[in-house]
Amino acid sequence: MAKLGSRNRGLSTVGAGLGVIALAVGASALGAGVATAETATSGAYTFTRTVDNASPKIGDTITYTTVSKKSGIDGYISRFTETHAACLTFVPGSAKVTKFHVGGTMTETTETPELTATTLEVTSAGWINNGSKPVTMKTSYTVTASCAPGTVYGSGLAVGATVMGNGFQSSAHFANVGPSITVRAADVVDPVDPVDPVDPVDPTGPGTGGGTGSLGSLSGGLGSLSGLFGSS
């Protein structure tokens, strides 16, 4: 597996049935709050992954969305394994899968994933997958202080699937499909004036004259206004 943070686009497959993988590179990381997406294909399957903020600050929460679609005959997704940077912490309860439910509706459920320091995995007996019935997984992470500002962190995906739901399992591994994020430093908060976090001086505090009866001195030869108010 390619090291997280690398831009190496190396891919591999395990098993048969999903075919040869072709990677289509999506949008690169843009500015703060801008979503970015990457797409990978394997046989009749297309997997699109999006992150809602490609340039998060330390302390922010980001959400990855993975959408699987399959052309032709029905397929079944049995496993999504997401890889991520170790400095991202999974938000409990945020792993959600939207899939076709018997009865004709698309239903979102909260999943209980298996977690390691760098992976998240959800499994199923088989979520039906075709062009009109996509399978979507969403996961959220907190960007912790152990992320290094200015560093690009990649992400990857492994998928388990069947061709026709007959138990013939195949898997595809997209080691560094992305999307990537570039971490930014957290804002420095001025404890005196938290409304203006980049200004170390409190602009709402008293003027140099201070107190009633003094507006301080004006430069440029206009003289002093001290005692302008409240004078006898």
N, CA and C of each residue as an Amber inpcrd file, in Angstrom:
protein
   696
   0.8400000  -1.2000000   0.0000000   0.0000000   0.0000000   0.0000000
   0.8750000   1.2500000   0.0000000   0.5310000   2.2170000  -0.8280000
   1.2980000   3.4460000  -0.8760000   1.1760000   4.1840000   0.4390000
   2.2510000   4.8200000   0.8490000   2.2560000   5.5740000   2.0980000
   1.2580000   6.7230000   2.0200000   0.4950000   6.8950000   3.0910000
  -0.4590000   8.0000000   3.1190000   0.2760000   9.3180000   2.9860000
  -0.2840000  10.1930000   2.1810000   0.3620000  11.4760000   1.9430000
   1.1010000  11.4800000   0.6250000   1.4140000  10.2940000   0.1090000
   2.0860000  10.1900000  -1.1740000   1.0990000  10.4790000  -2.2830000
   1.5780000  10.9630000  -3.3990000   0.7120000  11.1700000  -4.5680000
   0.8780000  10.0410000  -5.5660000   1.5470000   8.9450000  -5.1680000
   1.6880000   7.7880000  -6.0300000   0.3120000   7.2270000  -6.3490000
   0.0260000   6.9950000  -7.5830000  -1.2800000   6.5000000  -8.0040000
  -1.2630000   4.9930000  -8.2370000  -0.3420000   4.2550000  -7.6360000
  -0.2720000   2.8330000  -7.8440000  -1.5310000   2.1390000  -7.3710000
  -2.0330000   1.1590000  -8.1530000  -3.2480000   0.4430000  -7.8350000
  -2.9890000  -1.0430000  -7.9750000  -3.7880000  -1.8440000  -7.2820000
  -3.6530000  -3.2780000  -7.4210000  -5.0150000  -3.9230000  -7.3150000
  -5.1520000  -5.1570000  -7.8230000  -6.3980000  -5.8990000  -7.6860000
  -6.1100000  -7.2350000  -7.0230000  -7.1080000  -7.7610000  -6.3370000
  -7.0160000  -9.0700000  -5.7270000  -8.2200000  -9.8590000  -6.1990000
  -8.0120000 -11.0810000  -6.6850000  -9.1250000 -11.9040000  -7.1450000
  -9.4820000 -11.5890000  -8.5830000 -10.6250000 -12.0800000  -9.0150000
 -11.0590000 -11.8810000 -10.3900000 -12.5010000 -11.4510000 -10.4020000
 -12.9480000 -11.0020000 -11.5490000 -14.3580000 -10.6950000 -11.7040000
 -14.6510000  -9.2170000 -11.7800000 -13.8090000  -8.3610000 -11.1740000
 -14.0380000  -6.9220000 -11.2820000 -13.2700000  -6.3310000 -12.4480000
 -12.3620000  -7.1040000 -13.0260000 -11.6910000  -6.6420000 -14.2310000
 -10.4960000  -5.7670000 -13.9400000  -9.9450000  -5.1920000 -14.9900000
  -8.7640000  -4.3460000 -14.8870000  -9.1660000  -2.9700000 -14.4130000
  -8.4060000  -2.4430000 -13.4750000  -8.7250000  -1.1380000 -12.8910000
  -8.1690000  -0.0180000 -13.7600000  -8.9800000   0.9840000 -13.9900000
  -8.5170000   2.2080000 -14.6420000  -8.8520000   3.3560000 -13.7130000
  -7.9250000   4.2710000 -13.5470000  -8.1210000   5.3750000 -12.6170000
  -8.3210000   6.6680000 -13.3730000  -9.3790000   7.3850000 -13.0220000
  -9.6100000   8.7120000 -13.5760000  -9.3530000   9.7180000 -12.4730000
  -8.3600000  10.5690000 -12.6470000  -8.0010000  11.5270000 -11.6170000
  -9.0050000  12.6590000 -11.6070000  -9.5600000  12.9300000 -10.4370000
 -10.5400000  13.9930000 -10.2950000  -9.8800000  15.3080000  -9.9560000
 -10.6680000  16.2000000  -9.3500000 -10.1710000  17.5280000  -9.0190000
  -9.1180000  17.4400000  -7.9390000  -8.1100000  18.3010000  -8.0190000
  -7.0890000  18.3650000  -6.9780000  -7.6090000  19.1950000  -5.8220000
  -6.8650000  19.1410000  -4.6940000  -7.2740000  19.9110000  -3.5250000
  -7.2680000  21.4010000  -3.8570000  -8.3650000  22.0770000  -3.4860000
  -8.4920000  23.4910000  -3.8020000  -8.3790000  24.2970000  -2.5250000
  -9.2790000  25.2370000  -2.3210000  -9.1830000  26.0930000  -1.1570000
  -9.9740000  25.5810000   0.0170000  -9.9910000  26.3840000   1.0740000
 -10.6780000  26.0060000   2.2950000 -12.1510000  25.7920000   2.0290000
 -12.6820000  24.7020000   2.5660000 -14.0960000  24.4320000   2.4530000
 -14.5370000  23.9170000   1.1040000 -13.6150000  23.7120000   0.1560000
 -13.9680000  23.2690000  -1.1830000 -13.9090000  21.7540000  -1.2490000
 -14.9790000  21.1410000  -1.7580000 -14.9980000  19.6870000  -1.9070000
 -14.1460000  19.2760000  -3.0940000 -13.5880000  18.0830000  -3.0250000
 -12.7990000  17.5610000  -4.1320000 -13.0950000  16.0810000  -4.2610000
 -13.0220000  15.5440000  -5.4850000 -13.4360000  14.1640000  -5.7270000
 -12.4020000  13.4240000  -6.5630000 -12.3640000  12.1070000  -6.3910000
 -11.5570000  11.2050000  -7.2140000 -12.4380000  10.0410000  -7.6310000
 -12.1770000   9.4830000  -8.8130000 -12.9790000   8.3820000  -9.3260000
 -12.0800000   7.2440000  -9.7800000 -12.4670000   6.0180000  -9.4350000
 -11.7530000   4.8320000  -9.8960000 -12.7650000   3.8580000 -10.4820000
 -12.3610000   3.1010000 -11.4890000 -13.2510000   2.1200000 -12.0960000
 -12.6030000   0.7480000 -12.0790000 -13.4240000  -0.2780000 -11.9610000
 -12.9670000  -1.6600000 -12.0230000 -14.0520000  -2.4840000 -12.6810000
 -13.8030000  -2.9110000 -13.9140000 -14.8330000  -3.6270000 -14.6570000
 -16.0550000  -2.7540000 -14.8270000 -17.2210000  -3.2550000 -14.4000000
 -18.4660000  -2.5060000 -14.5320000 -18.7290000  -1.6100000 -13.3330000
 -17.8380000  -1.6260000 -12.3560000 -18.0180000  -0.8140000 -11.1520000
 -17.3130000   0.5290000 -11.2840000 -17.9530000   1.5810000 -10.7510000
 -17.3460000   2.9060000 -10.6530000 -17.4640000   3.3780000  -9.2100000
 -16.3350000   3.7910000  -8.6520000 -16.3040000   4.2690000  -7.2730000
 -15.8510000   5.7290000  -7.2690000 -16.6880000   6.5870000  -6.7090000
 -16.3660000   8.0180000  -6.6140000 -16.2530000   8.3990000  -5.1510000
 -15.1290000   9.0240000  -4.8150000 -14.8950000   9.4360000  -3.4340000
 -14.7360000  10.9480000  -3.3690000 -15.4160000  11.5520000  -2.4030000
 -15.4100000  13.0050000  -2.2270000 -15.0830000  13.3380000  -0.7860000
 -14.3390000  14.4240000  -0.5880000 -14.1580000  14.9800000   0.7530000
 -14.7380000  16.3870000   0.7380000 -15.4760000  16.7430000   1.7870000
 -16.2110000  18.0100000   1.7590000 -15.3340000  19.2250000   2.0250000
 -14.1190000  19.0190000   2.5140000 -13.1980000  20.1290000   2.7660000
 -11.7860000  19.6360000   2.5030000 -11.1940000  20.0870000   1.4020000
  -9.8650000  19.6250000   1.0030000  -8.7440000  20.3360000   1.7290000
  -9.0470000  21.4210000   2.4310000  -8.0200000  22.1870000   3.1510000
  -8.4880000  22.4880000   4.5700000  -8.6990000  21.4660000   5.3750000
  -9.2230000  21.7000000   6.7240000  -8.1660000  22.2430000   7.6660000
  -8.6330000  22.9480000   8.6920000  -7.7510000  23.3790000   9.7700000
  -7.7230000  22.3130000  10.8540000  -6.6720000  22.3260000  11.6550000
  -6.6260000  21.4570000  12.8200000  -7.8300000  21.7740000  13.7020000
  -8.5430000  20.7350000  14.0980000  -9.7580000  20.9000000  14.8820000
 -11.0270000  20.7910000  14.0640000 -10.9220000  20.9040000  12.7320000
 -12.1000000  20.7770000  11.8740000 -12.5530000  19.3220000  11.7680000
 -13.7970000  19.1350000  11.3510000 -14.3300000  17.8140000  11.0280000
 -14.5300000  17.7330000   9.5240000 -14.0440000  16.6530000   8.9140000
 -14.2140000  16.4480000   7.4730000 -15.0300000  15.1810000   7.2440000
 -15.7080000  15.1270000   6.0970000 -16.5370000  13.9740000   5.7660000
 -16.1580000  13.4300000   4.3950000 -15.8210000  12.1360000   4.3550000
 -15.5930000  11.4360000   3.0980000 -16.8990000  10.7730000   2.6590000
 -17.1800000  10.8210000   1.3580000 -18.3380000  10.1410000   0.7930000
 -17.8640000   9.2290000  -0.3270000 -18.2320000   7.9610000  -0.2520000
 -17.8920000   6.9810000  -1.2860000 -19.1750000   6.4890000  -1.9340000
 -19.2620000   6.6000000  -3.2630000 -20.4460000   6.1560000  -3.9950000
 -20.0250000   5.0650000  -4.9800000 -20.7230000   3.9340000  -4.9110000
 -20.4720000   2.8250000  -5.8300000 -21.6540000   2.6690000  -6.7760000
 -21.3540000   2.5780000  -8.0810000 -22.3690000   2.2850000  -9.0860000
 -21.8520000   1.1580000  -9.9890000 -22.7890000   0.3660000 -10.5150000
 -22.4140000  -0.7390000 -11.3960000 -23.3190000  -0.7420000 -12.6240000
 -22.7080000  -0.8730000 -13.7770000 -23.4810000  -0.9810000 -15.0130000
 -23.7960000  -2.4500000 -15.2870000 -24.7750000  -2.6790000 -16.1550000
 -25.1070000  -4.0500000 -16.5360000 -25.8710000  -4.7780000 -15.4500000
 -25.5900000  -6.0660000 -15.2990000 -26.3110000  -6.9020000 -14.3340000
 -26.0120000  -6.4520000 -12.9080000 -26.9040000  -6.8380000 -12.0070000
 -26.7520000  -6.4290000 -10.6070000 -25.4650000  -6.9650000  -9.9980000
 -24.9040000  -6.1530000  -9.1360000 -23.7950000  -6.5770000  -8.3070000
 -24.1770000  -6.3950000  -6.8510000 -23.3120000  -6.8650000  -5.9540000
 -23.5700000  -6.7450000  -4.5220000 -22.2900000  -6.3500000  -3.8130000
 -22.3610000  -5.2600000  -3.0410000 -21.2110000  -4.7930000  -2.2720000
 -21.2500000  -5.4530000  -0.9000000 -20.1480000  -6.0890000  -0.5320000
 -20.0830000  -6.7510000   0.7760000 -19.1210000  -6.0660000   1.7380000
 -18.2660000  -5.1760000   1.2170000 -17.2660000  -4.5690000   2.1140000
 -16.7180000  -3.2820000   1.5220000 -16.6370000  -2.2500000   2.3450000
 -15.8670000  -1.0380000   2.0520000 -14.7920000  -0.9300000   3.1290000
 -13.5490000  -0.7950000   2.7200000 -12.4610000  -0.5370000   3.6630000
 -11.7930000   0.7710000   3.2610000 -11.8670000   1.7380000   4.1260000
 -11.3210000   3.0750000   3.8590000 -10.0120000   3.2320000   4.6140000
  -8.9810000   3.7400000   3.9370000  -7.7220000   4.0470000   4.6080000
  -7.5640000   5.5550000   4.7130000  -6.9530000   5.9880000   5.8070000
  -6.8330000   7.4220000   6.0660000  -5.5880000   7.6910000   6.8970000
  -5.2430000   8.9570000   7.0390000  -4.0770000   9.3420000   7.8310000
  -4.3050000   9.0240000   9.3030000  -3.2320000   8.6230000   9.9920000
  -3.3330000   8.2590000  11.4030000  -3.6950000   9.4440000  12.2860000
  -3.4750000  10.6580000  11.7880000  -3.7810000  11.8400000  12.6070000
  -5.2460000  12.2440000  12.5220000  -6.0530000  11.5010000  11.7590000
  -7.4970000  11.7340000  11.7140000  -8.1800000  10.7870000  12.6950000
  -9.1240000  11.3180000  13.4670000  -9.8480000  10.5170000  14.4480000
 -11.3030000  10.3640000  14.0230000 -11.7630000   9.1300000  13.9410000
 -13.1360000   8.8460000  13.5290000 -14.1350000   9.4540000  14.5040000
 -15.1870000  10.0620000  13.9440000 -16.2660000  10.6260000  14.7440000
 -17.2830000   9.5170000  15.0110000 -17.4640000   9.1020000  16.2570000
 -18.3890000   8.0010000  16.5500000 -19.7900000   8.2710000  16.0090000
 -20.3780000   7.2490000  15.4130000 -21.7290000   7.3590000  14.8850000
 -21.8320000   7.9640000  13.5040000 -20.6880000   8.3020000  12.8990000
 -20.7350000   8.9970000  11.6060000 -20.6510000   8.0580000  10.4070000
 -20.4390000   6.7650000  10.6210000 -20.3710000   5.8320000   9.4970000
 -21.7930000   5.4710000   9.0780000 -22.2000000   5.9690000   7.9270000
 -23.5740000   5.7600000   7.4490000 -23.5490000   5.2230000   6.0230000
 -24.4300000   4.2640000   5.7680000 -24.5180000   3.6700000   4.4350000
 -25.9420000   3.8340000   3.9190000 -26.0710000   4.3480000   2.7070000
 -27.3610000   4.4690000   2.0330000 -27.4190000   3.4240000   0.9240000
 -28.4490000   2.5910000   0.9470000 -28.5540000   1.4960000  -0.0170000
 -30.0190000   1.1740000  -0.2700000 -30.2540000   0.3560000  -1.2870000
 -31.6090000  -0.0360000  -1.6450000 -32.1630000  -0.9910000  -0.5970000
 -33.3870000  -0.7040000  -0.1660000 -34.0470000  -1.5240000   0.8420000
 -35.1950000  -2.2810000   0.1870000 -35.3720000  -3.5190000   0.6250000
 -36.4880000  -4.3130000   0.1000000 -37.7870000  -3.5440000   0.3440000
 -38.5430000  -3.3420000  -0.6940000 -39.7450000  -2.5230000  -0.6100000
 -39.6620000  -1.3270000  -1.5290000 -38.4520000  -1.1090000  -2.0890000
 -38.3300000  -0.1030000  -3.1350000 -37.8240000   1.2520000  -2.7240000
 -37.2550000   1.3930000  -1.5290000 -36.7680000   2.6960000  -1.0930000
 -35.2750000   2.6450000  -0.8230000 -34.6390000   3.8150000  -0.9130000
 -33.2430000   3.9520000  -0.5200000 -33.2230000   4.3310000   0.9620000
 -32.4660000   3.5960000   1.7640000 -32.4730000   3.7700000   3.2100000
 -31.0650000   4.0160000   3.7250000 -30.9360000   4.9720000   4.6450000
 -29.6490000   5.2330000   5.2840000 -29.6270000   4.5930000   6.6710000
 -28.5710000   3.8590000   6.9610000 -28.4060000   3.2530000   8.2770000
 -27.0510000   3.6350000   8.8530000 -26.9920000   3.6900000  10.1680000
 -25.7200000   3.9350000  10.8600000 -25.0360000   2.6000000  11.0940000
 -23.7960000   2.4860000  10.6390000 -23.0520000   1.2390000  10.7380000
 -22.0600000   1.2880000  11.9130000 -21.7040000   0.1150000  12.3990000
 -20.6630000  -0.0010000  13.4230000 -19.4100000  -0.5330000  12.7430000
 -18.4620000   0.3400000  12.4290000 -17.3050000  -0.1030000  11.6510000
 -16.2450000  -0.7720000  12.5180000 -15.4000000  -1.5530000  11.8760000
 -14.1810000  -2.0500000  12.5120000 -13.0980000  -1.0140000  12.2580000
 -12.3920000  -0.6190000  13.3130000 -11.4430000   0.4870000  13.2180000
 -10.0400000   0.0500000  13.6010000  -9.0510000   0.6000000  12.8790000
  -7.6570000   0.5890000  13.3120000  -7.1930000   2.0360000  13.2710000
  -5.9180000   2.2610000  13.5430000  -5.4100000   3.6360000  13.5340000
  -5.5250000   4.2820000  12.1630000  -5.5390000   3.4660000  11.0920000
  -5.5370000   4.0310000   9.7410000  -6.6030000   3.4340000   8.8280000
  -7.4990000   2.5980000   9.3410000  -8.5280000   2.0140000   8.4880000
  -9.8920000   2.0390000   9.1620000 -10.9140000   2.0250000   8.3190000
 -12.3030000   1.8880000   8.7430000 -12.9640000   0.9160000   7.7840000
 -13.6790000  -0.0930000   8.3300000 -14.3040000  -1.0930000   7.4710000
 -15.7420000  -1.3340000   7.8790000 -16.6440000  -1.3190000   6.8910000
 -18.0390000  -1.7180000   7.1010000 -18.3170000  -2.9120000   6.1940000
 -19.1160000  -3.8410000   6.6790000 -19.3930000  -5.0580000   5.9300000
 -20.8910000  -5.3260000   5.8790000 -21.2730000  -6.1790000   4.9290000
 -22.6720000  -6.5150000   4.7360000 -22.7780000  -7.8880000   4.1000000
 -23.9540000  -8.5070000   4.2360000 -24.2120000  -9.7490000   3.5160000
 -24.3310000  -9.4880000   2.0190000 -24.5490000  -8.2310000   1.6430000
 -24.6180000  -7.8680000   0.2310000 -25.6230000  -6.7670000  -0.0370000
 -25.0940000  -5.5560000  -0.3260000 -25.9610000  -4.4360000  -0.7040000
 -26.0760000  -4.4420000  -2.2310000 -27.3030000  -4.5360000  -2.7410000
 -27.4860000  -4.5660000  -4.1860000 -26.9530000  -3.2830000  -4.8020000
 -26.3160000  -3.4240000  -5.9630000 -25.6500000  -2.2830000  -6.5860000
 -25.8290000  -2.3460000  -8.1020000 -26.4740000  -1.3090000  -8.6560000
 -26.5550000  -1.1740000 -10.1080000 -26.6810000   0.3080000 -10.4400000
 -26.9590000   0.6330000 -11.6890000 -26.9860000   2.0270000 -12.1000000
 -28.0220000   2.8640000 -11.3940000 -29.1660000   2.2680000 -11.0600000
 -30.2320000   3.0230000 -10.3950000 -30.2490000   2.8200000  -8.8860000
 -29.3860000   1.9420000  -8.4000000 -29.3240000   1.6550000  -6.9650000
 -27.8790000   1.7690000  -6.4910000 -27.3710000   2.9860000  -6.3670000
 -26.0010000   3.1740000  -5.8780000 -25.9030000   2.8120000  -4.3940000
 -24.7050000   2.4940000  -3.9670000 -24.4190000   2.2910000  -2.5450000
 -23.4950000   3.4190000  -2.1090000 -23.8860000   4.1290000  -1.0530000
 -23.1310000   5.3060000  -0.6110000 -22.7140000   5.1440000   0.8470000
 -21.4370000   5.3640000   1.1180000 -20.9300000   5.3600000   2.4860000
 -20.3950000   6.7430000   2.8390000 -20.7640000   7.2400000   4.0320000
 -20.2270000   8.5000000   4.5390000 -19.5400000   8.2540000   5.8780000
 -18.3760000   8.8810000   6.0430000 -17.6260000   8.7720000   7.2880000
 -17.0300000  10.1300000   7.6260000 -16.9810000  10.4660000   8.9060000
 -16.4430000  11.7610000   9.3250000 -15.2640000  11.5670000  10.2770000
 -14.3180000  12.5060000  10.1920000 -13.1070000  12.4540000  11.0160000
 -12.7820000  13.8500000  11.5430000 -12.1830000  13.8850000  12.7230000
 -11.6550000  15.1310000  13.2710000 -10.1870000  15.2430000  12.9030000
  -9.7770000  16.4260000  12.4440000  -8.3700000  16.6890000  12.1250000
  -7.6850000  17.0690000  13.4340000  -6.8340000  16.1980000  13.9490000
  -6.2360000  16.4180000  15.2650000  -4.9310000  17.2040000  15.1720000
  -4.4320000  17.6020000  16.3370000  -3.2080000  18.4000000  16.4070000
  -1.9720000  17.6180000  15.9770000  -2.0940000  16.2890000  15.8550000
  -0.9450000  15.5060000  15.3910000  -0.7900000  15.5700000  13.8730000
  -1.7590000  16.1660000  13.1690000  -1.5940000  16.4330000  11.7390000
  -0.6500000  17.6200000  11.5690000   0.2710000  17.5150000  10.6440000
   1.2580000  18.5760000  10.4250000   0.7310000  19.5840000   9.4090000
   0.6060000  20.8590000   9.7970000   0.1350000  21.8710000   8.8400000
   1.0060000  21.9120000   7.5920000   0.3610000  22.0310000   6.4540000
   1.0650000  22.0700000   5.1800000   1.2860000  20.7070000   4.5530000
   0.9670000  19.6390000   5.2820000   1.1790000  18.2790000   4.7840000
  -0.0400000  17.8010000   3.9970000   0.2270000  17.1090000   2.8960000
  -0.8350000  16.4970000   2.1060000  -1.0400000  15.0650000   2.5970000
  -2.2670000  14.7300000   2.9590000  -2.5940000  13.3890000   3.4280000
  -3.5570000  12.7370000   2.4400000  -3.1940000  11.5590000   1.9620000
  -4.0260000  10.8480000   1.0090000  -5.0190000   9.9350000   1.6960000
  -5.8080000   9.2240000   0.8890000  -6.7500000   8.2350000   1.3960000
  -6.9160000   7.1540000   0.3540000  -7.3910000   5.9990000   0.7930000
  -7.5360000   4.8830000  -0.1320000  -8.8220000   4.1260000   0.1030000
  -9.0730000   3.1210000  -0.7450000 -10.3110000   2.3570000  -0.6770000
 -10.0640000   0.9290000  -1.1570000 -10.6160000  -0.0220000  -0.4010000
 -10.6850000  -1.4130000  -0.8520000 -12.1450000  -1.8300000  -0.8320000
 -12.5610000  -2.6200000  -1.8240000 -13.9630000  -2.9910000  -1.9700000
 -14.0740000  -4.4910000  -2.1810000 -15.0380000  -5.1090000  -1.4990000
 -15.3890000  -6.4950000  -1.7660000 -16.7470000  -6.5250000  -2.4280000
 -16.9140000  -7.3470000  -3.4720000 -18.1690000  -7.3670000  -4.2200000
 -18.3720000  -8.7200000  -4.8650000 -19.6060000  -8.9650000  -5.2960000
 -19.9170000 -10.1450000  -6.0970000 -20.3810000  -9.6880000  -7.4650000
 -20.3290000 -10.5890000  -8.4230000 -20.7320000 -10.2460000  -9.7730000
 -22.2530000 -10.2760000  -9.9140000 -22.8770000 -11.3490000  -9.4430000
 -24.3200000 -11.5020000  -9.6140000 -25.0270000 -11.8610000  -8.3130000
 -24.3170000 -11.7560000  -7.1920000 -24.9210000 -12.1360000  -5.9360000
 -24.9130000 -13.6360000  -5.7190000 -24.0750000 -14.3600000  -6.4930000
 -24.0430000 -15.8150000  -6.3780000 -22.9160000 -16.3030000  -5.4660000
 -22.3160000 -15.3640000  -4.6970000 -21.2610000 -15.7550000  -3.7760000
 -19.8690000 -15.7100000  -4.3690000 -19.7640000 -15.4160000  -5.6780000
 -18.4440000 -15.3250000  -6.2990000 -17.8110000 -13.9990000  -5.9170000
 -16.9240000 -14.0330000  -4.9440000 -16.3610000 -12.8070000  -4.3720000
 -15.1540000 -12.3200000  -5.1700000 -15.0720000 -11.0170000  -5.3080000
 -13.9210000 -10.3650000  -5.8940000 -13.5970000  -9.1400000  -5.0420000
 -12.4090000  -8.6160000  -5.2050000 -12.0630000  -7.4060000  -4.4690000
 -11.1850000  -6.5180000  -5.3320000 -11.2740000  -5.2450000  -5.0740000
 -10.4420000  -4.2580000  -5.7570000  -9.8030000  -3.3740000  -4.7030000
  -8.5520000  -3.0310000  -4.9370000  -7.7860000  -2.2470000  -3.9620000
  -7.2270000  -1.0080000  -4.6410000  -7.7020000   0.1690000  -4.2160000
  -7.2330000   1.4400000  -4.7480000  -6.3920000   2.0950000  -3.6510000
  -5.1070000   1.8000000  -3.6400000  -4.2650000   2.1170000  -2.4860000
  -4.2370000   3.5970000  -2.1400000  -4.2360000   4.4520000  -3.1360000
  -4.1350000   5.8860000  -2.8610000  -5.0060000   6.6620000  -3.8340000
  -6.2360000   6.1950000  -3.9980000  -7.1300000   6.8480000  -4.9530000
  -7.4610000   8.2680000  -4.5220000  -7.4330000   8.5400000  -3.2170000
  -7.7810000   9.8650000  -2.7210000  -9.2620000   9.9370000  -2.3910000
  -9.7780000  11.1180000  -2.2090000  -9.1060000  12.4110000  -2.3710000
  -8.1590000  12.7110000  -1.2210000  -7.2440000  13.6390000  -1.4710000
  -6.2980000  14.0480000  -0.4460000  -6.7690000  15.3280000   0.2200000
  -6.1900000  15.5940000   1.3840000  -6.4380000  16.8540000   2.0770000
  -5.1010000  17.5070000   2.3790000  -5.0860000  18.8240000   2.4520000
  -3.9050000  19.5730000   2.8830000  -4.2810000  20.3070000   4.1580000
  -3.6430000  19.9400000   5.2570000  -4.0120000  20.4650000   6.5690000
  -3.4490000  21.8620000   6.7700000  -4.2780000  22.7250000   7.3700000
  -3.8450000  24.0780000   7.7210000  -3.7980000  24.2170000   9.2340000
  -2.9770000  25.1380000   9.7000000  -2.8590000  25.3850000  11.1370000
  -4.1610000  25.9780000  11.6650000  -4.4440000  25.6990000  12.9220000
  -5.6240000  26.2760000  13.5580000  -5.4140000  27.7680000  13.7710000
  -6.5140000  28.5170000  13.8120000  -6.4230000  29.9410000  14.1010000
  -5.8840000  30.1710000  15.4990000  -5.0680000  31.2270000  15.6430000
  -4.6060000  31.6450000  16.9580000  -5.6540000  32.5970000  17.5300000
  -6.2420000  32.2080000  18.6390000  -7.3270000  32.9980000  19.2230000
  -6.7710000  33.9760000  20.2440000  -7.1360000  35.2540000  20.0800000
  -6.7610000  36.2990000  21.0270000  -7.6880000  36.1910000  22.2320000
  -7.1630000  35.8220000  23.3970000  -8.0460000  35.6350000  24.5620000
  -8.7500000  36.9150000  24.9910000  -8.1790000  38.0800000  24.6450000
  -8.8020000  39.3520000  25.0140000  -9.9540000  39.6670000  24.0740000
  -9.7520000  39.3200000  22.7930000 -10.7570000  39.6490000  21.7810000
 -10.9630000  38.4530000  20.8660000 -11.6790000  37.4100000  21.3350000
 -11.8490000  36.1940000  20.5240000 -12.6120000  36.4090000  19.2350000
 -13.3300000  37.5490000  19.0990000 -14.0580000  37.8200000  17.8680000
 -13.1010000  38.1030000  16.7280000 -11.9110000  38.6150000  17.0600000
 -10.9050000  38.9610000  16.0570000  -9.6670000  38.1140000  16.3480000
  -9.6510000  36.8280000  15.9320000  -8.6120000  35.9080000  16.3660000
  -7.2270000  36.1890000  15.8220000  -7.0950000  37.0130000  14.7550000
  -5.7770000  37.2510000  14.1880000  -5.1500000  38.5390000  14.6930000
  -5.8880000  39.3140000  15.4850000  -5.3860000  40.5780000  15.9790000
  -5.0260000  40.4410000  17.4520000  -3.7210000  40.4950000  17.8010000
  -3.3290000  40.3210000  19.1970000  -3.7240000  41.4920000  20.0840000
  -4.1690000  42.5930000  19.4710000  -4.5680000  43.7680000  20.2340000
  -6.0840000  43.8200000  20.2910000  -6.6240000  44.1360000  21.4660000
  -8.0700000  44.2020000  21.6300000  -8.5860000  45.5240000  21.0720000
  -9.2230000  45.5150000  19.8770000  -9.6710000  46.7800000  19.2810000
 -10.8810000  47.3690000  19.9800000 -11.5230000  46.5700000  20.8440000
 -12.7090000  47.0760000  21.5180000 -12.3870000  47.6360000  22.8980000
 -11.1170000  47.5980000  23.2890000 -10.7210000  48.0750000  24.6120000
 -10.6960000  49.5920000  24.6780000 -10.3730000  50.1560000  25.8530000
 -10.3540000  51.6150000  26.0160000  -9.2740000  52.2730000  25.1890000
  -9.4930000  53.5170000  24.7990000  -8.5120000  54.2780000  24.0370000
  -7.3620000  54.7060000  24.9040000  -6.4110000  55.3800000  24.2780000
  -5.2220000  55.7820000  25.0240000  -5.5340000  56.8310000  26.0660000
  -6.6350000  57.5580000  25.8490000  -6.9930000  58.5590000  26.8500000
  -7.6110000  57.8990000  28.0660000  -8.4780000  56.8870000  27.8270000
  -9.0570000  56.0770000  28.8910000 -10.0680000  56.8370000  29.7220000
 -11.2280000  56.2460000  29.9180000 -12.1780000  56.7600000  30.8850000
 -12.9990000  57.9340000  30.3820000 -14.0090000  58.3070000  31.1750000
 -14.8610000  59.4420000  30.8430000 -14.0830000  60.7330000  30.9500000
 -14.3380000  61.6310000  30.0170000 -13.6830000  62.9290000  30.0450000
 -12.3890000  62.9400000  29.2870000 -12.0550000  61.8220000  28.5530000
 -10.8070000  61.8290000  27.8030000 -10.9500000  60.9640000  26.5730000
 -10.6610000  61.5070000  25.4010000 -10.6150000  60.7580000  24.1530000
  -9.1910000  60.5810000  23.6820000  -8.2350000  60.9230000  24.5330000
  -6.8360000  60.7990000  24.1490000  -6.3970000  61.9820000  23.3230000
  -5.2160000  61.8550000  22.7230000  -4.6450000  62.9370000  21.9280000
  -4.7120000  62.6040000  20.4520000  -4.9780000  63.5770000  19.6320000
  -4.9730000  63.4020000  18.1890000  -3.6730000  63.9320000  17.6420000
  -3.0280000  63.1340000  16.7930000  -1.7790000  63.5750000  16.1820000
  -2.0780000  64.4880000  15.0130000  -1.0120000  65.0220000  14.4150000
  -1.1540000  65.8660000  13.2310000  -1.4590000  67.3070000  13.5760000
  -1.1220000  67.7570000  14.8030000  -1.2690000  69.1640000  15.1490000
  -2.6620000  69.5820000  15.5220000  -3.5730000  68.5880000  15.8040000
  -4.9220000  68.9610000  16.1680000  -5.0780000  69.1840000  17.6650000
  -4.0110000  68.9510000  18.3940000  -4.0420000  69.2450000  19.8430000
  -4.7180000  68.1530000  20.6260000  -4.9780000  68.4080000  21.8870000
  -5.5430000  67.4480000  22.7980000  -7.0280000  67.6940000  23.0030000
  -7.7740000  66.5800000  23.0760000  -9.1990000  66.6490000  23.3690000
  -9.4860000  66.2240000  24.8010000  -8.4310000  66.0900000  25.6110000
  -8.6100000  65.6690000  26.9960000  -9.4840000  66.6620000  27.7150000
 -10.4830000  66.1740000  28.4340000 -11.3730000  67.0300000  29.1990000
 -12.4740000  67.6350000  28.3750000 -12.6510000  67.1630000  27.1160000
 -13.6650000  67.7470000  26.2510000 -15.0570000  67.5260000  26.8480000
 -15.2550000  66.3200000  27.4160000 -16.5370000  66.0390000  28.0370000
 -16.4270000  66.1960000  29.5530000 -17.4580000  66.7110000  30.1550000
 -17.4970000  66.8280000  31.5890000 -16.7150000  67.9970000  32.1300000
 -16.2230000  68.8950000  31.2450000 -15.4820000  70.0550000  31.7270000
 -16.4450000  71.1240000  32.2050000 -15.9910000  71.9500000  33.1460000
 -16.8450000  73.0240000  33.6970000 -16.7550000  74.2480000  32.8200000
